[in-house]
Amino acid sequence: MSDQSRKVFERLYRSAKTPQDLPWHREEPPELLVRALAGRDAPGTALDVGCGAGTYSLYLARRGFRVTAIDFMPQAVAMLRRRAAVDGLDIDAVEADITRWEPPHPYDVVLDVGCLHSLGGDMRRIYRSQLLKWLAPGGDFVLTHCGRRGWWDWWPIGPHRIRSDEITALFAPEVRLHSVDSELMTRMPLFMGRTALVDRYWFRRPP
């Protein structure tokens, strides 16, 4: 993440009193996450990568998963810890750099809503290596990422936009695409270009 983008995150978290104040906040979990969980025999372990205020960490914990949530922003981790305490949920909230953090064990479900697209090209290869440590055989990986609509779809601040075929190739062959859907988001913050193509992926790692 560039220093400029990091400063934007810091400013947004400083001004956010509640999760709803964050421009990317959505209360409902991604549909592909709901489907992935429904396809599992029983709750297990889950990792929320770039957890933010922890809305989906809380959702996973309520579904019976033992959740680890990680974010580089101390304000995000603190916000999640407060919310988990209010709800009486046991979530391991970790402040760390996801490109260096070593997991204590692999996870049955890995969720990333908006973390990977904050990383540049070289860092995405490191992310791939990390994912192979995080995701257990037979595990589900659900990713939300800003897609790229054309050569012009680029902004100096905010998410790196990547074509869906590049995302699929990044994780192959160890992690296989199961399903994908897309949505054109409007009313985005100005620094994100007002509109963005949001691609959502459901990958599986063979047993």
Beta strands, then each sheet from edge to edge (+ up, - down):
strand 1: 45-49
strand 2: 66-71
strand 3: 91-95
strand 4: 107-113
strand 5: 135-147
strand 6: 176-185
strand 7: 196-204
sheet 1: 3+ 2+ 1+ 4+ 5+ 7- 6+
end
